[in-house]
Amino acid sequence: MEIFGILLFALGIFISVALHEAGHMGTARMFGMKVTRFFVGFGPTLFAFRRKETEYGLKAIPAGAFVKIVGMTPQDDDVAPEDQPRAMWRFPVWKRTVVMSAGSVTHFALGILILWGLFSFVPLNDQSKLQSQPVTIASVSPCVEQQWSVDPATQRERACEKGVDPDSAAVMLGLQPGDTITALNGQRVTGWDALTTQIRASGGQQVSITFDRDGTSQTRSVTLPVAERVKQQVIRDDPDRAATDITPADLEKVGMLGITPVIPRTAAGPIDGVGKAVDQTGVMFEGTFSALKRFPEKVPALWAALTGDERDPETPISVVGASRIGGELFDRGEWPTFILLLAALNFFIGIFNLLPLLPLDGGHIAIAWFEKVRSWLYARLGRPDPGRVDYFKLMPVTYVVILIFGGFTLLTVAADIVNPIQLPF
């Protein structure tokens, strides 16, 4: 099933890239520019057909798509005399900006639409209900590790070892996944945090646990073992702190029951889904800009991953790596994360494509507005308009950008094949 998930995620990327080019084509036609070709894929043509003035087709290599708009730059020498009035470079700068940015806008719209569908119709973890409903048990720990320590192999908190460490209180009580805890010491208890606080404060004491199983209420008693754990305040203040950074001052002796909760899941619905999608879009935009800023400093880490070091999970990934992770998520049934990753990739492609560098769309937009500002400035100074930018003079810089991006892409693909990022769950 994992290979199917990989292909499904790759198909999602392929479709989004094709729609990117369709965005360019649609806006160009809207303004009256001439579009002569729209092809999905590269390489040998599998089939093609012509409708009015545009040729559509499918090529053998599914690695993207392209659209041909007549006269994108003044230096294009394949513009027929009768098409000169419709050459793209002759149109007002704002229209050219709309056309060149339409690809990225398409990615943004796709990302928001994906998020809206996710939040509206897919049941997701609802932390608020976890705190407002009786706790249902997801899993029972077979034992309890009484001394907190770090496992050298995983660099995480050491897990208990059944048969070596004492049985957990949950095992002694006979609790099972699916049981719902309704009361502690005869007092109704609701919410995971409330239950956890009372359990931690009752270490070494005998407590009675009331729980429902298959519609029948039962009450059993147990003495809660005392174990060394990280203080709740430390977790709240720094939830991402690595286990290796925990100090003795961060630990305390607490009571342990040995269960994990079922997190209730709800779908927000189409109305509330709008707000959640907008909020998540903001989070993803912020994360994308932050990731772009860190690109240069992550290159050494990518190279180190190729030479045998552990792969930094925050290093960039290629389409190959993203598809592999998507396949793993699909195989594990993690549909929400699969969908979130696809939305995030759309936002990343959209933002990256607007960078003011040739041959990216953002480079063409930057040149168009540079020409506009320069013409305005020369007019204010009473000097003749210097005209259009000569793209041929920019080709050396363009080649350097292509070389850098190409090298970075090869590096990420190689790292994703040789030393891929591992999911943390």
Summary of the structure (lengths in Angstrom):
residues: 425
radius of gyration: 29.0
end to end distance: 18.1
largest distance: 92.6
contacts: 1252
relative contact order: 0.13
helix: 50%
strand: 20%
